Amino acid sequence: MEMRDRSRLPLWIGVGIASTFVLVLLVLLFFTQTRTGRGIVLDFTVGALQGTLDGEIQVERLRGNLIRGATLEGVRITGPGEGEHFLTADSGRVAYSLRSFILGRVVLREVVLHRPVVDLVRKPGEEFWNFQIIFGDTIPDPDVEPRATFIDYVEIHDGDIRMVVPWEPDPDRDPAARQAEIEEALDPESRIVVEEIPEGLVRIMRFSGVNAAFHDIQLAPDELGGSYFAVERLAADIHVWREPARVRHLRGELAMFGDGLEFDAPEIILPSSWIQGYGNIQFGDEGRIDVTLSSDSVALADLQWLYPNFPDEGGGALVLHIETRPEGVLYFAREADVSLPGTRLVGQFGVLLNESLQFVEPDLVADPLRISTIEGFLPQELPVTDLRIRRAEAVTVGN
């Protein structure tokens, strides 16, 4: 009796496997190499993304596949209602979880954006940021649970991000003083950038030339913990005030909730400085800052965005605390050992800046002391009070 070779598959099974392989190959070629197939992929991908947004997404072209993600070209996302701009980008790559779309959640594994322009906006009288409205369910509804958007990793290449928040003058001032503060803020030479829109006054901050990577991102309403970003690396010109902070590298964590922003950045590299920083900023009607920066090696020129009268030369070690108080903005330096042109200051001092400049708890040793350097450090247009230096060796310098 002839024995059958069990190592060989029956002919019909082999033909079936080959036919299946060819069919899969033809399907892949159809979806990736034909205009009709790419159109189907584009419609599916955009439709899946659109279903997770309270807004509109437009994509000019798409490359890739619908299982793992796609490369998008000519991307534009607008908000609901009148369709105000949120994001445009020359191109982007999105890797997503197809299963999450089917379940009605948004889990993006990776987002890479090239030359994006992003507007983060909260207008006067509005409770939520535009990105919270676009990505999360922010309308209280007992029948609908609020949701969060999770993104594992985001890269930005040569981006421009604009942050718009409500702004009002000091509510404790009389009407004439408030009007004067508004006119000063709207002046093109003002340190802060304020504009008037139909809803009221807004302050504008910009991050230009952004090259960054973020991970473990959550975009959510406050009841789900707000929005969180782990900053792996960030380089940008940051315009909190009109004069930018030129950040060459930043690593840390950022959280946004309600009117506030908290950050913890153990590594901030400026052109000639290495700094650590942490604190919080409130963007509400009153606006509050509580920030601490520390460095063993800081160049004062790198801090001119904080205080324009810092000299172009000099630096050293210090811990600088910036705090908004009812009577003005306090800059308090401690553990300072700072060299200025012709001057070395050791100790601590605070500067309370409002309609006058008042020194707070000064305990300084100057050795030597160049009077002209100190005079250049102080604002010429404001009266100065309570400056005392415990010990000094004066140096006379000719004009």
Secondary structure, DSSP 8 states (H G I E B T S, - for coil): -----TTS--HHHHHHHHHHHHHHHHHHHHHHHSHHHHHHHHHHHHHHHHTT-SSEEEEEEEEEETTTEEEEEEEEEE-STTT-EEEEEEEEEEEE-HHHHHTT-EEEEEEEEES-EEEEE--TT-SS-HHHHHHS--S--TTS----EEEEEEEEEEEEEEEEEE----TTS-HHHHHHHHHHHHSTT-SS-EEEETTEEEEEEEEEEEEEEEEEEEE--GGGT-EEEEEEEEEEEEESSSS-EEEEEEEEEEEEETTEEEEEEEEEEETTEEEEEEEEEE-SSS-EEEEEEEEEEEEGGGGTTT-TTS-SS-EEEEEEEEEEETTEEEEEEEEEEEEETTEEEEEEEEEEESSSEEEEEEEEEEEEEEHHHHHHHS-TTS-EE----SEEEEE----
